[in-house]
Amino acid sequence: MILIEIASPAGRFDEADRQSIAEHIWSVVLSSDHAPAETMYRARQMAHLGFRDLSYWHTGDGPASPDVAPPVVASVTVPKEWQDETARHMIGVIKAAIRQVDNAHGRRREPGTMWVLVNGVADGSIGMDGKASTAADVLHALTADYQAAVKAGRGMPVPEGRLVDPICGMLVRHGAGAITVEDNGEIIGFCAPGCRDAYLAQQAPA
């Protein structure tokens, strides 16, 4: 689950600009070279991006000038448990996407005119498919197809020097900064704290 809304003054980003921004963001966020097809299919279904044109955008200095890059407020919404991890990544991704369009138009961007706000939604306040849900519920929906594939013997091959996240199937590097746990002498790697926590919950005695 990642929900993105990009607001700007009406008419300042055209259809080609919006397509460029969306393609840049999804090409980074939904890169499929390190995850199984089942997980990426669900990830794409649960990722949404929309643009909002707002009329009479007014800064503290007056109406937004048409002579410079338009002000932008981008909101990214994820489960609260994912907020810190998502923020570190998404702020840079959205900045790069917007800057790419600014540069294509030769527009100068003034300081303080681009804001990326990463919002975390608490468990029980996530309405996945209209049902009050938790971050764990979202992760389960995201990884259910992959888990079914593993049970059917269709696991992903693991290259040398990599570990496979047992929850989502993503490949992670084994080294400094890796998120790992040791289970019966085996090192298990994870793409994010949420997958690690889900694994530990599965291993906990009933």
N, C-alpha and C positions, 0 to 999 in steps of 0.2 A: 504494500500500500504506500503510494506516494502521490500526493495530490498537489499540483502546482497551479497557481493563478498569477498571471503577470498583468498588472494594471499600468496603464499609461494614458496620456491625454489622447482624446479621440482623434483618429486620423493620422497619427504620427508614425505608426508602424503599418505598412501595407501588407498584403497577403504574402508576398515574397519574403518580407522581413520576418513575419510570424513563422513561416515554414522553415526559414533558416535557423531561427532560434530553437524551435521544437526539434528539428533534426539534430542540431548540435547537442542539445541536452540529452536526448534519448540515445544518441550514438555513444555517449560516455556512460550514462547511468544504466543502460540496458545492453551493454557490451556482452556478447554471448560466448567469447572465447575461453571463458573460465568457469562455465556453469553448464549443467545438462539441459537438453532441450525442454524437458518437462518443467523444470523450475523457471526457465526463461519465458516459456509460454504463459505460465500463470503470472509472472512478474509483469509482462506486457499488458495482460488483462487488468491488472490491479494498479496500473500507472496511468494517471490522467493529467493533462495539461490544457489549460484554457487561457484565453486572453480577454481582458476587460478594458474596453474603451470608456474613459470617463470624460464627461463634458465639463467645461469651464474649470480645468485644473488650475488651481491657484496656489502658488508658493508664498512663503512669508514676504517675498520680494515682489509679488504681483503675479499676473498670469504667466504661465510657462512660456518662455520665449521660443518662437519657431526657428531661431537662428542657431541653436545649439542642440545637442542630443536631448531627446525628451526625457523628463524624469520618469523613473520606473520604480514601482514597489512590487516585488515578487514575494508571494507567500507560498511556503512549502509546508505541507501538513503530513505528519507521520505519527504513528503511535509514540507516546511519550518515552517508552523504553528505547526507542531508536533515535531520539532527538539529538543527543550529543554526537553520535557517530554520523548521522546524516548531515548535521550542520557543517562539520569539518569538510565534508566532500561537496555538498550542494552549493554552498556560497560561491566557491570558486568556479564550479561548472556553469552556473547561471551568469556570473560576471563575464566569463569568457564568451558565452553565447551572445550576450547583449553587446559587448565590445566589438565582436565580429561584425555585427550589423552597423554599429556606429562607424567603424572603419570603412565599411563598404560605401557608406554615404559621405565619408569625409567630414563627419560631424565631431566637434569637440564636446567632451562631457565635463561639466562642471563638478567639482567635489560635492559630495553629499546629495547627488541627484539619482543615485541608484541604491536601493535598499533591498536586501534579501532577508526575509524573516522566516525562520524555521520554527514551526509550531508543533508541540507535542500534545497529543490528545490522550487523556488519562483512560485507563481501563474502565470499561463500562460506558464510556462516552463515545466510543467508536461504533458507528452504526453500519457495520458491514452487511450489505444486502438487507438493510432495515432491521437488523437484530443487534442488540447491545452486545459488544464483543470486547475482547482483550487483545493485547499485543500477541499473546500466545495463540489466540484463535486466528489472527491474521496470518501468523507464521505457519500454522497448521494448514490453512487454506492454500498458502503459497507453495508449500512443499508436499502436499498430499499426492500429487501425480508422481513426483520423484520417488517418494517412499513406496508407492505401489510398483514402480518400475524396478526398484531394488529387490523387493520381495519376489518379483517375477524373474529375477536373475539378469536384469538388463542394466547393470551398474556401469558407471563411466570409467574408462581406463585412467590410471593415475601415473603421470609422467614422473621421471626421476626427480627427486628433490621437492616434490609436492606432497601435500596431504589432502585428502578429500573430506570435506565437511559431511558428517553422517546425517545431518538434518536436511540440508538443501542440495548437497552434491557439488557445491562450488569447490574449485581447486584453490588451495592456499599454500603460500610458501612456508617452508619450515625453517625458521631462523629468528633473528632478533625482531621483537615486536609481534611475533605470531601469537594468536590466541589459541592456547592448547590446554589440554588436561591429560594426565596419565591415567590409563585405565588398565589394570592388570599387566603393567609393564609396557603397554602400547601407547604411543603418543598419538592423541587424537587432535586434529586441527579444526578450527572454525573460522568462518568468514567474519563473524561479528559476535558480540556478547550475547545477543538474543538466541542465536543457534547454540552457543555453549550452554546457556541456561536451560534451553529446552532439552538438550542431551542429558544434562545433570538431573533434570526432573524425571526423565525417562528411567534413569538408572537408580533413582532413589527407591528404597524399600516401600512397598505399598502400605 
